[in-house]
Each structure stands twice: as structure tokens, then as C-alpha cells.
Amino acid sequence: MQQASNEQTSNKTIDFERIRAAVGPVLSSHGVVLVDVEWFTDQGTWTLRLTIEREGLQDSSDPAGGVSLDDCADVSRDASTALDAEDDVIPHHYSLEVSSPGLERRLKSLSDFRRFRSKLVRVKLARPAPDGQSLLRGELAEAPDDKIAVIVDGKRIEAPFADVVEARLVFELVTQPKKQKKSTRAGKSKQSGNR
């Protein structure tokens, strides 16, 4: 329950709306939008993580968000300057991270669930679904507005969106079978036997 403690602390010390307002012009100038803001501690160091994606991709099924490492570095530099200009937006020392959503991006809203329909997902539920599962892994399907639906082992499972604790896309690397090499051992042993 470390995360819950961090969220409580962050809500008391950090004004996420002020952070969004401070970095908004920077993001706009770089042609990106804010996907998520996280405030957490790792080994005693507070970190502000801004997750960005290319502007206009909100309707795209590209999970990585269309941003490069250079985009993240440029936004980080300029966002740091903008946050430093706001005297008390973050009252103590912290590290700033700027990243793309990544291939295993978090799904945080109903629009995310609609956007990534037919993608492979992992969804953790606060209460078990009607079939008893509280961790769903399968293909994201269309669902009514207040629900999510996942096809798990060929079976459609629906759950209220309000029960979603965490959801992420799942990236699977498709491997190609290795090509069979023609064996030349038989030919070599014949040649060595004829000497």
C-alpha cells in the first residue's frame, strides 16, 4: 500500500492543476499533449513524471504516442524551466522525468478503452467480474459507456469502469521460427572417410 500513501502525500503537497497550467504552453510549443502526471517517491527521492504524446494522436491506436527520445529531452528541459519559474508549485527538491506512454501504456479513461479497442490488455479490477476473475488479460472489446469488456480465452467479460484499479496495454513480441539449416555433416563424413 506504499502507492496509496504516496498519493495521499502528493495530494497534500502538489497542485496538479498548477503543474498542468505551468507546463501547458511548453507542451503546446513542442506539439505534444499531456497524457498523465505522476508524483511519487522512489528510495526517498520525489519524482514528477510527465507522460506526453504527439498532438493529434488521441484518436490513433499508436500506443507509443509518436514522441521520440529527443522530444522527451526537449520538453524536459523547457518544462523544468517553466516549473522553476513558478516559485511554489513544487515546494521541495524533486526529479523531473518526461516520457512517452510506451508500448505498455496505462489506460486511464473510457476514451482510452475505446481508442485501443482490439488491442491486448491487462486489467486489474477492485471487485471480481461476474465470472469471478479480478485480473483480466485478453483483447479489448467495445462496451457500453459505463463498462469495459475484455475477451478472455474466447469469452466476453464485462465489468464496470468504476471497478478498474489499473489497466495497461500488453506488448507481445512475435517471434519468427528459426530457418532450418541444411545439415552438411553427412557430406563431410563421407568426404573424410574417402581420404
C-alpha positions in Angstrom: 0.0 0.0 0.0 3.0 2.3 -0.5 1.3 3.8 -3.5 -1.8 4.9 -1.6 0.5 6.6 0.9 2.3 8.4 -1.9 -1.0 9.5 -3.4 -2.2 10.9 -0.1 1.1 12.8 0.4 1.1 14.0 -3.2 -2.4 15.3 -3.0 -1.5 17.4 0.1 1.7 18.9 -1.3 1.2 19.1 -5.1 -1.3 21.0 -7.1 -1.7 19.0 -10.3 -3.7 21.8 -11.9 -1.0 24.3 -11.4 1.6 21.9 -12.8 -0.6 21.4 -15.9 -1.0 25.2 -16.3 2.7 25.8 -15.9 3.8 23.2 -18.5 0.8 23.7 -20.9 2.5 26.3 -23.0 5.7 24.3 -23.2 3.9 21.2 -24.4 1.9 23.2 -26.9 5.1 24.8 -28.4 6.5 21.3 -28.9 3.4 19.9 -30.5 2.6 17.4 -27.7 -0.1 16.9 -25.2 -0.1 15.7 -21.6 -1.3 12.1 -21.1 -0.5 11.7 -17.5 1.1 13.4 -14.5 2.5 11.2 -11.6 4.1 12.3 -8.4 5.8 9.5 -6.4 8.8 8.7 -4.3 11.4 6.1 -5.1 14.1 5.4 -2.5 13.5 8.8 -0.8 13.6 10.9 -4.0 10.5 12.6 -5.1 9.8 12.4 -8.9 7.4 14.3 -11.1 6.7 12.2 -14.3 5.1 13.9 -17.2 3.9 11.4 -19.9 3.4 13.0 -23.3 2.3 12.1 -26.8 2.2 13.8 -30.2 -0.7 16.2 -30.6 -3.5 14.9 -32.8 -2.8 11.2 -31.9 -5.7 11.0 -29.4 -7.7 9.1 -32.0 -4.8 6.9 -33.1 -4.2 3.4 -32.0 -0.4 4.1 -31.8 0.3 3.2 -28.1 3.8 4.8 -28.0 2.4 8.3 -28.7 4.6 9.3 -31.6 7.3 11.0 -29.5 11.0 10.4 -29.7 13.7 10.5 -27.1 14.8 13.9 -28.4 11.2 15.2 -27.9 11.2 14.0 -24.3 14.6 15.6 -23.7 13.5 19.0 -25.2 10.2 19.0 -23.3 12.0 18.1 -20.1 14.5 21.0 -20.4 11.7 23.5 -21.2 9.2 22.2 -18.6 11.9 22.3 -16.0 12.5 26.0 -16.7 8.7 26.7 -16.6 8.3 24.8 -13.3 11.3 26.6 -11.8 9.7 30.0 -12.7 6.7 29.1 -10.6 8.1 29.7 -7.1 5.9 27.4 -5.0 4.3 25.0 -7.5 6.5 22.2 -6.1 7.7 23.1 -2.6 10.8 20.9 -2.3 13.5 19.1 -4.3 12.4 16.6 -7.0 13.5 14.9 -10.2 11.6 15.6 -13.4 11.0 12.7 -15.9 9.3 13.2 -19.3 8.4 10.0 -21.2 6.2 8.6 -23.9 3.3 6.4 -22.8 5.2 3.4 -24.1 4.0 0.2 -25.7 2.5 -1.0 -22.4 0.8 2.3 -21.8 -1.7 2.8 -19.0 -5.4 3.1 -19.9 -6.9 5.7 -17.6 -10.2 6.8 -19.1 -13.1 5.4 -21.0 -11.8 7.1 -24.1 -8.6 5.2 -23.7 -10.6 1.9 -23.7 -12.4 3.0 -26.8 -9.2 4.2 -28.5 -7.4 0.9 -28.1 -10.2 -1.5 -28.9 -8.9 -4.8 -30.3 -5.6 -4.4 -28.5 -4.3 -6.9 -26.0 -4.8 -5.6 -22.4 -4.3 -6.5 -18.7 -7.0 -5.1 -16.4 -7.0 -5.4 -12.6 -10.4 -5.0 -11.0 -11.3 -3.9 -7.5 -14.1 -6.5 -7.4 -14.2 -9.8 -9.3 -16.1 -9.8 -12.6 -19.3 -11.9 -12.9 -17.2 -15.0 -13.7 -15.0 -14.5 -10.6 -11.9 -13.1 -12.2 -10.3 -10.0 -10.9 -7.4 -9.9 -13.4 -8.4 -9.9 -17.0 -6.0 -10.5 -19.8 -7.2 -10.5 -23.4 -8.5 -8.5 -26.3 -10.2 -5.2 -25.5 -13.8 -5.1 -26.9 -16.4 -2.5 -27.4 -18.6 -2.0 -24.4 -21.4 0.3 -23.1 -20.3 3.7 -21.8 -20.0 2.8 -18.2 -18.4 -0.6 -18.7 -15.3 -2.2 -20.2 -15.2 -5.5 -22.0 -12.3 -8.0 -22.5 -12.3 -11.2 -24.5 -10.5 -13.7 -22.3 -10.0 -17.1 -23.8 -12.8 -16.6 -26.2 -15.3 -15.4 -23.5 -16.5 -11.8 -23.3 -16.2 -10.5 -19.7 -17.7 -7.1 -18.8 -17.1 -5.0 -15.7 -18.0 -1.5 -14.6 -15.4 1.0 -15.5 -15.5 2.2 -11.8 -14.1 -1.2 -10.8 -10.9 -0.7 -12.8 -7.9 -0.3 -10.5 -5.3 -0.5 -13.2 -5.2 -1.2 -16.9 -2.4 -1.5 -19.4 -1.8 -2.5 -22.9 0.2 -5.7 -23.3 3.0 -5.8 -25.8 3.9 -9.2 -27.1 6.9 -9.7 -29.3 6.0 -12.0 -32.1 8.9 -14.4 -32.8 9.6 -15.9 -36.2 10.5 -19.6 -36.3 14.2 -20.1 -37.0 15.1 -21.2 -40.5 16.3 -24.8 -40.7 19.9 -25.0 -41.9 20.7 -27.8 -44.2 22.9 -30.3 -42.5 26.2 -30.9 -44.2 27.5 -33.3 -41.6 26.6 -36.3 -43.7 28.5 -34.9 -46.7 31.6 -34.1 -44.6 31.8 -37.5 -43.0 31.7 -39.2 -46.5 34.5 -37.0 -47.7 36.6 -37.7 -44.6 36.0 -41.4 -45.0 37.2 -41.4 -48.6 40.6 -40.0 -47.9 
